[in-house]
Amino acid sequence: MYDLGDSVEMKKPHACQTNRWEIIRMGADIKIKCEHCGHIVMLTRRDFEKKLKKKLS
Ligand SMILES: [Zn+2]
């Protein structure tokens, strides 16, 4: 499982080459923030689960 504040790795890294995202919003939609450049991506929960690779620590 995953929760707000968790760091996750996605199947594709961000364009800045970082593959470490923090979950900053959980709801019907999920927002993740690139931990390197601060870029925010919003995904539906379904898309998020499809693109999630693993949870980090
Ligand atoms: Zn980035």
N, CA, C, O and the ligand as a Tripos MOL2 file, in Angstrom:
@<TRIPOS>MOLECULE
protein
  229   227    58     0     0
PROTEIN
NO_CHARGES

@<TRIPOS>ATOM
      1 N           0.8350   -1.2100    0.0000 N.3       1 MET1
      2 CA          0.0000    0.0000    0.0000 C.3       1 MET1
      3 C           0.8610    1.2480    0.0000 C.2       1 MET1
      4 O           2.0680    1.1930    0.2350 O.2       1 MET1
      5 N           0.2200    2.3690   -0.2670 N.am      2 TYR2
      6 CA          0.9420    3.6400   -0.3220 C.3       2 TYR2
      7 C           0.0550    4.6860    0.3230 C.2       2 TYR2
      8 O          -1.1610    4.5200    0.4210 O.2       2 TYR2
      9 N           0.6710    5.7470    0.7520 N.am      3 ASP3
     10 CA         -0.0820    6.7730    1.4580 C.3       3 ASP3
     11 C           0.5450    8.1460    1.2240 C.2       3 ASP3
     12 O           1.6330    8.2740    0.6630 O.2       3 ASP3
     13 N          -0.1670    9.1410    1.6640 N.am      4 LEU4
     14 CA          0.3200   10.5130    1.5570 C.3       4 LEU4
     15 C           1.7240   10.6230    2.1710 C.2       4 LEU4
     16 O           1.9770   10.1060    3.2600 O.2       4 LEU4
     17 N           2.6160   11.2950    1.4660 N.am      5 GLY5
     18 CA          3.9630   11.4980    1.9980 C.3       5 GLY5
     19 C           4.9460   10.3970    1.6380 C.2       5 GLY5
     20 O           6.1460   10.5400    1.8690 O.2       5 GLY5
     21 N           4.4500    9.2930    1.0710 N.am      6 ASP6
     22 CA          5.3530    8.2090    0.6710 C.3       6 ASP6
     23 C           6.1690    8.6110   -0.5580 C.2       6 ASP6
     24 O           5.7230    9.4090   -1.3820 O.2       6 ASP6
     25 N           7.3620    8.0460   -0.6630 N.am      7 SER7
     26 CA          8.1690    8.1980   -1.8610 C.3       7 SER7
     27 C           7.9740    6.9550   -2.7080 C.2       7 SER7
     28 O           8.0210    5.8310   -2.2080 O.2       7 SER7
     29 N           7.7530    7.1730   -4.0010 N.am      8 VAL8
     30 CA          7.5120    6.0430   -4.8880 C.3       8 VAL8
     31 C           8.3610    6.1600   -6.1540 C.2       8 VAL8
     32 O           8.7900    7.2450   -6.5490 O.2       8 VAL8
     33 N           8.5830    5.0150   -6.7640 N.am      9 GLU9
     34 CA          9.2700    4.9580   -8.0440 C.3       9 GLU9
     35 C           8.2310    4.5870   -9.0850 C.2       9 GLU9
     36 O           7.4410    3.6660   -8.8800 O.2       9 GLU9
     37 N           8.2300    5.3110  -10.2140 N.am     10 MET10
     38 CA          7.2690    5.0240  -11.2670 C.3      10 MET10
     39 C           7.9540    4.2190  -12.3740 C.2      10 MET10
     40 O           9.1780    4.0930  -12.3960 O.2      10 MET10
     41 N           7.1510    3.6790  -13.2860 N.am     11 LYS11
     42 CA          7.7420    2.8810  -14.3700 C.3      11 LYS11
     43 C           8.6090    3.7410  -15.2750 C.2      11 LYS11
     44 O           9.5940    3.2670  -15.8410 O.2      11 LYS11
     45 N           8.2310    5.0270  -15.4090 N.am     12 LYS12
     46 CA          9.0520    5.9400  -16.2070 C.3      12 LYS12
     47 C           9.5700    7.0610  -15.3190 C.2      12 LYS12
     48 O           8.8000    7.6740  -14.5790 O.2      12 LYS12
     49 N          10.8730    7.3320  -15.3880 N.am     13 PRO13
     50 CA         11.4000    8.4610  -14.6130 C.3      13 PRO13
     51 C          10.9040    9.7810  -15.1800 C.2      13 PRO13
     52 O          10.4380    9.8280  -16.3190 O.2      13 PRO13
     53 N          10.9960   10.8450  -14.4100 N.am     14 HIS14
     54 CA         10.6440   12.1630  -14.9120 C.3      14 HIS14
     55 C          11.6780   12.5890  -15.9620 C.2      14 HIS14
     56 O          12.7620   12.0130  -16.0450 O.2      14 HIS14
     57 N          11.3360   13.5800  -16.7410 N.am     15 ALA15
     58 CA         12.2370   14.0950  -17.7830 C.3      15 ALA15
     59 C          13.5720   14.5780  -17.2110 C.2      15 ALA15
     60 O          14.5760   14.6110  -17.9220 O.2      15 ALA15
     61 N          13.5840   14.9480  -15.9410 N.am     16 CYS16
     62 CA         14.8380   15.4020  -15.3160 C.3      16 CYS16
     63 C          15.6860   14.2180  -14.8540 C.2      16 CYS16
     64 O          16.6990   14.4040  -14.1790 O.2      16 CYS16
     65 N          15.2810   13.0140  -15.2110 N.am     17 GLN17
     66 CA         16.0290   11.7700  -14.9310 C.3      17 GLN17
     67 C          15.8600   11.2330  -13.5150 C.2      17 GLN17
     68 O          16.4200   10.1960  -13.1590 O.2      17 GLN17
     69 N          15.0880   11.9440  -12.7250 N.am     18 THR18
     70 CA         14.8600   11.4720  -11.3580 C.3      18 THR18
     71 C          13.6820   10.5130  -11.3460 C.2      18 THR18
     72 O          12.6580   10.7730  -11.9760 O.2      18 THR18
     73 N          13.8240    9.4110  -10.6330 N.am     19 ASN19
     74 CA         12.6730    8.5180  -10.4860 C.3      19 ASN19
     75 C          12.3600    8.3430   -9.0100 C.2      19 ASN19
     76 O          12.4010    7.2450   -8.4540 O.2      19 ASN19
     77 N          12.0500    9.4590   -8.4170 N.am     20 ARG20
     78 CA         11.6590    9.4540   -7.0200 C.3      20 ARG20
     79 C          10.6030   10.5350   -6.8580 C.2      20 ARG20
     80 O          10.8780   11.7220   -7.0320 O.2      20 ARG20
     81 N           9.4130   10.1160   -6.5290 N.am     21 TRP21
     82 CA          8.2600   11.0170   -6.4470 C.3      21 TRP21
     83 C           7.6430   10.9250   -5.0660 C.2      21 TRP21
     84 O           7.6170    9.8610   -4.4480 O.2      21 TRP21
     85 N           7.1480   12.0560   -4.5940 N.am     22 GLU22
     86 CA          6.4610   12.0540   -3.3120 C.3      22 GLU22
     87 C           4.9590   12.2110   -3.5540 C.2      22 GLU22
     88 O           4.5330   13.0440   -4.3530 O.2      22 GLU22
     89 N           4.1740   11.4070   -2.8610 N.am     23 ILE23
     90 CA          2.7130   11.5270   -2.9800 C.3      23 ILE23
     91 C           2.2640   12.7200   -2.1510 C.2      23 ILE23
     92 O           2.4340   12.7350   -0.9320 O.2      23 ILE23
     93 N           1.6900   13.7240   -2.8150 N.am     24 ILE24
     94 CA          1.3000   14.9340   -2.0920 C.3      24 ILE24
     95 C          -0.2130   15.1180   -2.0310 C.2      24 ILE24
     96 O          -0.6980   16.0310   -1.3620 O.2      24 ILE24
     97 N          -0.9480   14.2770   -2.7090 N.am     25 ARG25
     98 CA         -2.3990   14.3360   -2.6050 C.3      25 ARG25
     99 C          -2.9730   12.9710   -2.9020 C.2      25 ARG25
    100 O          -2.5860   12.3140   -3.8680 O.2      25 ARG25
    101 N          -3.8970   12.5530   -2.0630 N.am     26 MET26
    102 CA         -4.5660   11.2740   -2.2780 C.3      26 MET26
    103 C          -6.0530   11.5330   -2.2950 C.2      26 MET26
    104 O          -6.5970   12.1240   -1.3610 O.2      26 MET26
    105 N          -6.7080   11.0980   -3.3420 N.am     27 GLY27
    106 CA         -8.1500   11.2530   -3.4230 C.3      27 GLY27
    107 C          -8.6040   10.4480   -4.6110 C.2      27 GLY27
    108 O          -8.0250    9.4030   -4.9100 O.2      27 GLY27
    109 N          -9.6290   10.9130   -5.2930 N.am     28 ALA28
    110 CA        -10.0160   10.2630   -6.5370 C.3      28 ALA28
    111 C          -8.8700   10.4110   -7.5180 C.2      28 ALA28
    112 O          -8.6180    9.5330   -8.3440 O.2      28 ALA28
    113 N          -8.1710   11.5520   -7.4110 N.am     29 ASP29
    114 CA         -6.9440   11.7790   -8.1750 C.3      29 ASP29
    115 C          -5.7690   11.7940   -7.2190 C.2      29 ASP29
    116 O          -5.9010   12.1160   -6.0380 O.2      29 ASP29
    117 N          -4.6220   11.4390   -7.7600 N.am     30 ILE30
    118 CA         -3.4090   11.4070   -6.9450 C.3      30 ILE30
    119 C          -2.4040   12.3670   -7.5500 C.2      30 ILE30
    120 O          -2.1850   12.3710   -8.7610 O.2      30 ILE30
    121 N          -1.7980   13.1750   -6.7060 N.am     31 LYS31
    122 CA         -0.7580   14.0870   -7.1810 C.3      31 LYS31
    123 C           0.5840   13.6180   -6.6550 C.2      31 LYS31
    124 O           0.7400   13.3180   -5.4720 O.2      31 LYS31
    125 N           1.5530   13.5630   -7.5660 N.am     32 ILE32
    126 CA          2.9030   13.2130   -7.1500 C.3      32 ILE32
    127 C           3.8510   14.3330   -7.5540 C.2      32 ILE32
    128 O           3.6640   14.9880   -8.5800 O.2      32 ILE32
    129 N           4.8630   14.5370   -6.7360 N.am     33 LYS33
    130 CA          5.8300   15.6110   -6.9860 C.3      33 LYS33
    131 C           7.2060   15.0080   -7.1750 C.2      33 LYS33
    132 O           7.6590   14.1940   -6.3700 O.2      33 LYS33
    133 N           7.8640   15.4150   -8.2480 N.am     34 CYS34
    134 CA          9.2380   14.9740   -8.5030 C.3      34 CYS34
    135 C          10.1240   15.5230   -7.3830 C.2      34 CYS34
    136 O          10.1170   16.7230   -7.1110 O.2      34 CYS34
    137 N          10.8770   14.6470   -6.7430 N.am     35 GLU35
    138 CA         11.6630   15.0980   -5.5940 C.3      35 GLU35
    139 C          12.9020   15.8730   -6.0070 C.2      35 GLU35
    140 O          13.5480   16.5070   -5.1720 O.2      35 GLU35
    141 N          13.2330   15.8280   -7.2760 N.am     36 HIS36
    142 CA         14.4050   16.5940   -7.7190 C.3      36 HIS36
    143 C          14.0250   18.0070   -8.1490 C.2      36 HIS36
    144 O          14.5970   18.9800   -7.6580 O.2      36 HIS36
    145 N          13.0630   18.1260   -9.0640 N.am     37 CYS37
    146 CA         12.7760   19.4510   -9.6330 C.3      37 CYS37
    147 C          11.4520   20.0350   -9.1410 C.2      37 CYS37
    148 O          11.1440   21.1870   -9.4440 O.2      37 CYS37
    149 N          10.6740   19.2750   -8.3980 N.am     38 GLY38
    150 CA          9.4380   19.8160   -7.8500 C.3      38 GLY38
    151 C           8.2570   19.8090   -8.8070 C.2      38 GLY38
    152 O           7.1870   20.3200   -8.4760 O.2      38 GLY38
    153 N           8.4440   19.2300  -10.0020 N.am     39 HIS39
    154 CA          7.3500   19.1440  -10.9730 C.3      39 HIS39
    155 C           6.2250   18.2700  -10.4140 C.2      39 HIS39
    156 O           6.4730   17.2160   -9.8280 O.2      39 HIS39
    157 N           4.9880   18.7270  -10.6050 N.am     40 ILE40
    158 CA          3.8380   17.9930  -10.0620 C.3      40 ILE40
    159 C           3.0200   17.3750  -11.1830 C.2      40 ILE40
    160 O           2.7260   18.0250  -12.1860 O.2      40 ILE40
    161 N           2.6580   16.1160  -11.0000 N.am     41 VAL41
    162 CA          1.8460   15.4050  -11.9790 C.3      41 VAL41
    163 C           0.5890   14.9090  -11.2830 C.2      41 VAL41
    164 O           0.6500   14.3800  -10.1730 O.2      41 VAL41
    165 N          -0.5600   15.0850  -11.9480 N.am     42 MET42
    166 CA         -1.8020   14.5680  -11.3970 C.3      42 MET42
    167 C          -2.2580   13.3680  -12.2200 C.2      42 MET42
    168 O          -2.2910   13.4160  -13.4500 O.2      42 MET42
    169 N          -2.6030   12.3070  -11.5300 N.am     43 LEU43
    170 CA         -3.0320   11.0760  -12.1900 C.3      43 LEU43
    171 C          -4.3210   10.5850  -11.5370 C.2      43 LEU43
    172 O          -4.5770   10.8450  -10.3610 O.2      43 LEU43
    173 N          -5.1170    9.8780  -12.3160 N.am     44 THR44
    174 CA         -6.2380    9.2120  -11.6670 C.3      44 THR44
    175 C          -5.6470    8.0590  -10.8540 C.2      44 THR44
    176 O          -4.5380    7.6030  -11.1320 O.2      44 THR44
    177 N          -6.3760    7.6000   -9.8710 N.am     45 ARG45
    178 CA         -5.8660    6.5160   -9.0350 C.3      45 ARG45
    179 C          -5.5490    5.2850   -9.8930 C.2      45 ARG45
    180 O          -4.5660    4.5830   -9.6590 O.2      45 ARG45
    181 N          -6.3780    5.0500  -10.8600 N.am     46 ARG46
    182 CA         -6.1820    3.9020  -11.7460 C.3      46 ARG46
    183 C          -4.8790    4.0210  -12.5570 C.2      46 ARG46
    184 O          -4.1190    3.0600  -12.6790 O.2      46 ARG46
    185 N          -4.6410    5.2250  -13.1080 N.am     47 ASP47
    186 CA         -3.4020    5.4660  -13.8480 C.3      47 ASP47
    187 C          -2.1890    5.3640  -12.9380 C.2      47 ASP47
    188 O          -1.1560    4.8020  -13.3010 O.2      47 ASP47
    189 N          -2.3450    5.9210  -11.7540 N.am     48 PHE48
    190 CA         -1.2380    5.8760  -10.7970 C.3      48 PHE48
    191 C          -0.8510    4.4220  -10.5160 C.2      48 PHE48
    192 O           0.3260    4.0660  -10.5490 O.2      48 PHE48
    193 N          -1.8420    3.6010  -10.2430 N.am     49 GLU49
    194 CA         -1.5530    2.2020   -9.9160 C.3      49 GLU49
    195 C          -0.9480    1.4640  -11.1060 C.2      49 GLU49
    196 O          -0.1370    0.5530  -10.9390 O.2      49 GLU49
    197 N          -1.3520    1.8650  -12.3000 N.am     50 LYS50
    198 CA         -0.8070    1.2490  -13.5090 C.3      50 LYS50
    199 C           0.6600    1.6440  -13.7070 C.2      50 LYS50
    200 O           1.4680    0.8430  -14.1750 O.2      50 LYS50
    201 N           0.9870    2.8670  -13.3510 N.am     51 LYS51
    202 CA          2.3310    3.3980  -13.6110 C.3      51 LYS51
    203 C           3.2960    3.2500  -12.4380 C.2      51 LYS51
    204 O           4.5010    3.4600  -12.5790 O.2      51 LYS51
    205 N           2.7600    2.8940  -11.3010 N.am     52 LEU52
    206 CA          3.5980    2.7260  -10.1240 C.3      52 LEU52
    207 C           4.5210    1.5280  -10.2650 C.2      52 LEU52
    208 O           4.0870    0.4520  -10.6780 O.2      52 LEU52
    209 N           5.7760    1.7040   -9.9290 N.am     53 LYS53
    210 CA          6.6950    0.5760   -9.9540 C.3      53 LYS53
    211 C           6.8500    0.0230   -8.5420 C.2      53 LYS53
    212 O           6.5730   -1.1490   -8.2870 O.2      53 LYS53
    213 N           7.2860    0.8600   -7.6520 N.am     54 LYS54
    214 CA          7.3750    0.4000   -6.2640 C.3      54 LYS54
    215 C           7.4330    1.5650   -5.2940 C.2      54 LYS54
    216 O           7.7140    2.7090   -5.6510 O.2      54 LYS54
    217 N           7.1540    1.2160   -4.0630 N.am     55 LYS55
    218 CA          7.2310    2.1940   -3.0100 C.3      55 LYS55
    219 C           8.6380    2.1710   -2.4470 C.2      55 LYS55
    220 O           9.2250    1.1020   -2.2800 O.2      55 LYS55
    221 N           9.1810    3.3410   -2.1540 N.am     56 LEU56
    222 CA         10.5250    3.4240   -1.5790 C.3      56 LEU56
    223 C          10.3880    3.6900   -0.0900 C.2      56 LEU56
    224 O           9.6410    4.5710    0.3350 O.2      56 LEU56
    225 N          11.0940    2.9430    0.6640 N.am     57 SER57
    226 CA         11.1110    3.0590    2.1250 C.3      57 SER57
    227 C           9.8010    3.5330    2.7170 C.2      57 SER57
    228 O           9.6890    3.6720    3.9350 O.2      57 SER57
    229 ZN         11.8630   16.1780  -12.1700 Zn       58 ZN58
@<TRIPOS>BOND
     1     1     2 1
     2     2     3 1
     3     3     4 2
     4     3     5 am
     5     5     6 1
     6     6     7 1
     7     7     8 2
     8     7     9 am
     9     9    10 1
    10    10    11 1
    11    11    12 2
    12    11    13 am
    13    13    14 1
    14    14    15 1
    15    15    16 2
    16    15    17 am
    17    17    18 1
    18    18    19 1
    19    19    20 2
    20    19    21 am
    21    21    22 1
    22    22    23 1
    23    23    24 2
    24    23    25 am
    25    25    26 1
    26    26    27 1
    27    27    28 2
    28    27    29 am
    29    29    30 1
    30    30    31 1
    31    31    32 2
    32    31    33 am
    33    33    34 1
    34    34    35 1
    35    35    36 2
    36    35    37 am
    37    37    38 1
    38    38    39 1
    39    39    40 2
    40    39    41 am
    41    41    42 1
    42    42    43 1
    43    43    44 2
    44    43    45 am
    45    45    46 1
    46    46    47 1
    47    47    48 2
    48    47    49 am
    49    49    50 1
    50    50    51 1
    51    51    52 2
    52    51    53 am
    53    53    54 1
    54    54    55 1
    55    55    56 2
    56    55    57 am
    57    57    58 1
    58    58    59 1
    59    59    60 2
    60    59    61 am
    61    61    62 1
    62    62    63 1
    63    63    64 2
    64    63    65 am
    65    65    66 1
    66    66    67 1
    67    67    68 2
    68    67    69 am
    69    69    70 1
    70    70    71 1
    71    71    72 2
    72    71    73 am
    73    73    74 1
    74    74    75 1
    75    75    76 2
    76    75    77 am
    77    77    78 1
    78    78    79 1
    79    79    80 2
    80    79    81 am
    81    81    82 1
    82    82    83 1
    83    83    84 2
    84    83    85 am
    85    85    86 1
    86    86    87 1
    87    87    88 2
    88    87    89 am
    89    89    90 1
    90    90    91 1
    91    91    92 2
    92    91    93 am
    93    93    94 1
    94    94    95 1
    95    95    96 2
    96    95    97 am
    97    97    98 1
    98    98    99 1
    99    99   100 2
   100    99   101 am
   101   101   102 1
   102   102   103 1
   103   103   104 2
   104   103   105 am
   105   105   106 1
   106   106   107 1
   107   107   108 2
   108   107   109 am
   109   109   110 1
   110   110   111 1
   111   111   112 2
   112   111   113 am
   113   113   114 1
   114   114   115 1
   115   115   116 2
   116   115   117 am
   117   117   118 1
   118   118   119 1
   119   119   120 2
   120   119   121 am
   121   121   122 1
   122   122   123 1
   123   123   124 2
   124   123   125 am
   125   125   126 1
   126   126   127 1
   127   127   128 2
   128   127   129 am
   129   129   130 1
   130   130   131 1
   131   131   132 2
   132   131   133 am
   133   133   134 1
   134   134   135 1
   135   135   136 2
   136   135   137 am
   137   137   138 1
   138   138   139 1
   139   139   140 2
   140   139   141 am
   141   141   142 1
   142   142   143 1
   143   143   144 2
   144   143   145 am
   145   145   146 1
   146   146   147 1
   147   147   148 2
   148   147   149 am
   149   149   150 1
   150   150   151 1
   151   151   152 2
   152   151   153 am
   153   153   154 1
   154   154   155 1
   155   155   156 2
   156   155   157 am
   157   157   158 1
   158   158   159 1
   159   159   160 2
   160   159   161 am
   161   161   162 1
   162   162   163 1
   163   163   164 2
   164   163   165 am
   165   165   166 1
   166   166   167 1
   167   167   168 2
   168   167   169 am
   169   169   170 1
   170   170   171 1
   171   171   172 2
   172   171   173 am
   173   173   174 1
   174   174   175 1
   175   175   176 2
   176   175   177 am
   177   177   178 1
   178   178   179 1
   179   179   180 2
   180   179   181 am
   181   181   182 1
   182   182   183 1
   183   183   184 2
   184   183   185 am
   185   185   186 1
   186   186   187 1
   187   187   188 2
   188   187   189 am
   189   189   190 1
   190   190   191 1
   191   191   192 2
   192   191   193 am
   193   193   194 1
   194   194   195 1
   195   195   196 2
   196   195   197 am
   197   197   198 1
   198   198   199 1
   199   199   200 2
   200   199   201 am
   201   201   202 1
   202   202   203 1
   203   203   204 2
   204   203   205 am
   205   205   206 1
   206   206   207 1
   207   207   208 2
   208   207   209 am
   209   209   210 1
   210   210   211 1
   211   211   212 2
   212   211   213 am
   213   213   214 1
   214   214   215 1
   215   215   216 2
   216   215   217 am
   217   217   218 1
   218   218   219 1
   219   219   220 2
   220   219   221 am
   221   221   222 1
   222   222   223 1
   223   223   224 2
   224   223   225 am
   225   225   226 1
   226   226   227 1
   227   227   228 2
@<TRIPOS>SUBSTRUCTURE
     1 MET1         2 RESIDUE 1 A MET
     2 TYR2         6 RESIDUE 1 A TYR
     3 ASP3        10 RESIDUE 1 A ASP
     4 LEU4        14 RESIDUE 1 A LEU
     5 GLY5        18 RESIDUE 1 A GLY
     6 ASP6        22 RESIDUE 1 A ASP
     7 SER7        26 RESIDUE 1 A SER
     8 VAL8        30 RESIDUE 1 A VAL
     9 GLU9        34 RESIDUE 1 A GLU
    10 MET10       38 RESIDUE 1 A MET
    11 LYS11       42 RESIDUE 1 A LYS
    12 LYS12       46 RESIDUE 1 A LYS
    13 PRO13       50 RESIDUE 1 A PRO
    14 HIS14       54 RESIDUE 1 A HIS
    15 ALA15       58 RESIDUE 1 A ALA
    16 CYS16       62 RESIDUE 1 A CYS
    17 GLN17       66 RESIDUE 1 A GLN
    18 THR18       70 RESIDUE 1 A THR
    19 ASN19       74 RESIDUE 1 A ASN
    20 ARG20       78 RESIDUE 1 A ARG
    21 TRP21       82 RESIDUE 1 A TRP
    22 GLU22       86 RESIDUE 1 A GLU
    23 ILE23       90 RESIDUE 1 A ILE
    24 ILE24       94 RESIDUE 1 A ILE
    25 ARG25       98 RESIDUE 1 A ARG
    26 MET26      102 RESIDUE 1 A MET
    27 GLY27      106 RESIDUE 1 A GLY
    28 ALA28      110 RESIDUE 1 A ALA
    29 ASP29      114 RESIDUE 1 A ASP
    30 ILE30      118 RESIDUE 1 A ILE
    31 LYS31      122 RESIDUE 1 A LYS
    32 ILE32      126 RESIDUE 1 A ILE
    33 LYS33      130 RESIDUE 1 A LYS
    34 CYS34      134 RESIDUE 1 A CYS
    35 GLU35      138 RESIDUE 1 A GLU
    36 HIS36      142 RESIDUE 1 A HIS
    37 CYS37      146 RESIDUE 1 A CYS
    38 GLY38      150 RESIDUE 1 A GLY
    39 HIS39      154 RESIDUE 1 A HIS
    40 ILE40      158 RESIDUE 1 A ILE
    41 VAL41      162 RESIDUE 1 A VAL
    42 MET42      166 RESIDUE 1 A MET
    43 LEU43      170 RESIDUE 1 A LEU
    44 THR44      174 RESIDUE 1 A THR
    45 ARG45      178 RESIDUE 1 A ARG
    46 ARG46      182 RESIDUE 1 A ARG
    47 ASP47      186 RESIDUE 1 A ASP
    48 PHE48      190 RESIDUE 1 A PHE
    49 GLU49      194 RESIDUE 1 A GLU
    50 LYS50      198 RESIDUE 1 A LYS
    51 LYS51      202 RESIDUE 1 A LYS
    52 LEU52      206 RESIDUE 1 A LEU
    53 LYS53      210 RESIDUE 1 A LYS
    54 LYS54      214 RESIDUE 1 A LYS
    55 LYS55      218 RESIDUE 1 A LYS
    56 LEU56      222 RESIDUE 1 A LEU
    57 SER57      226 RESIDUE 1 A SER
    58 ZN58       229 GROUP 0 **** ****
